[in-house]
Amino acid sequence: MDIYTNKSSTAKIKSVTMYDRNGIKIKSFQSIAEAAREISNSEDNFDSLCASISSVCNDKGSFVKSKYRFDSFKPSNKSKNYC
């Protein structure tokens, strides 16, 4: 699995898929960081946005920016985890 370094830590890259509030697939990304870049604007804190996406994928939240759901693929589980 690929590794990237951000300001706070070294982390494994996790593929994610973005859905709207109705569960309709919008787009898939190779990493949480790529997804964060797609939905961020100039007022967002990039690290916080990445953390929010990760939290939703780990069932610790419902939506990111009040409108996006995310789904990740975990290596130990072949089925997807819809967040």
C-alpha positions as a Python dict, from the first residue, in 0.01 Angstrom:
ca = {
    (1, 'M'): (0, 0, 0),
    (2, 'D'): (129, 345, -89),
    (3, 'I'): (240, 589, 182),
    (4, 'Y'): (224, 967, 176),
    (5, 'T'): (336, 1226, 429),
    (6, 'N'): (126, 1521, 540),
    (7, 'K'): (202, 1784, 805),
    (8, 'S'): (86, 1572, 1096),
    (9, 'S'): (183, 1213, 1019),
    (10, 'T'): (264, 941, 773),
    (11, 'A'): (-49, 759, 663),
    (12, 'K'): (-161, 479, 434),
    (13, 'I'): (-356, 583, 129),
    (14, 'K'): (-721, 476, 149),
    (15, 'S'): (-938, 468, -165),
    (16, 'V'): (-1276, 635, -114),
    (17, 'T'): (-1597, 690, -308),
    (18, 'M'): (-1810, 1002, -264),
    (19, 'Y'): (-2192, 991, -258),
    (20, 'D'): (-2455, 1260, -229),
    (21, 'R'): (-2707, 1269, 60),
    (22, 'N'): (-2936, 1032, -134),
    (23, 'G'): (-2665, 766, -176),
    (24, 'I'): (-2604, 838, -543),
    (25, 'K'): (-2239, 785, -639),
    (26, 'I'): (-2062, 1104, -743),
    (27, 'K'): (-1698, 1004, -789),
    (28, 'S'): (-1423, 766, -671),
    (29, 'F'): (-1081, 880, -551),
    (30, 'Q'): (-751, 702, -496),
    (31, 'S'): (-703, 876, -161),
    (32, 'I'): (-876, 1078, 109),
    (33, 'A'): (-646, 1370, 22),
    (34, 'E'): (-760, 1361, -341),
    (35, 'A'): (-1125, 1366, -228),
    (36, 'A'): (-1054, 1656, 9),
    (37, 'R'): (-894, 1857, -272),
    (38, 'E'): (-1204, 1798, -487),
    (39, 'I'): (-1453, 1936, -232),
    (40, 'S'): (-1241, 2201, -59),
    (41, 'N'): (-1266, 2573, -101),
    (42, 'S'): (-1042, 2857, 12),
    (43, 'E'): (-1205, 2870, 358),
    (44, 'D'): (-1143, 2502, 443),
    (45, 'N'): (-860, 2368, 655),
    (46, 'F'): (-722, 2084, 440),
    (47, 'D'): (-607, 1864, 732),
    (48, 'S'): (-944, 1902, 907),
    (49, 'L'): (-1128, 1813, 589),
    (50, 'C'): (-916, 1497, 548),
    (51, 'A'): (-986, 1407, 911),
    (52, 'S'): (-1360, 1457, 857),
    (53, 'I'): (-1363, 1227, 554),
    (54, 'S'): (-1168, 965, 748),
    (55, 'S'): (-1407, 990, 1043),
    (56, 'V'): (-1711, 937, 820),
    (57, 'C'): (-1543, 631, 667),
    (58, 'N'): (-1482, 494, 1017),
    (59, 'D'): (-1848, 537, 1119),
    (60, 'K'): (-1771, 834, 1345),
    (61, 'G'): (-1984, 1080, 1153),
    (62, 'S'): (-2256, 1100, 891),
    (63, 'F'): (-2169, 1367, 637),
    (64, 'V'): (-1878, 1587, 531),
    (65, 'K'): (-1969, 1951, 469),
    (66, 'S'): (-2331, 1854, 546),
    (67, 'K'): (-2378, 1700, 202),
    (68, 'Y'): (-2128, 1425, 119),
    (69, 'R'): (-2104, 1064, 237),
    (70, 'F'): (-1793, 855, 181),
    (71, 'D'): (-1727, 486, 143),
    (72, 'S'): (-1386, 323, 183),
    (73, 'F'): (-1242, -11, 87),
    (74, 'K'): (-1066, -182, 375),
    (75, 'P'): (-802, -445, 293),
    (76, 'S'): (-927, -689, 559),
    (77, 'N'): (-1286, -678, 432),
    (78, 'K'): (-1365, -740, 65),
    (79, 'S'): (-1707, -578, 89),
    (80, 'K'): (-1731, -201, 97),
    (81, 'N'): (-1816, -10, 411),
    (82, 'Y'): (-2082, 248, 325),
    (83, 'C'): (-2033, 546, 551),
}
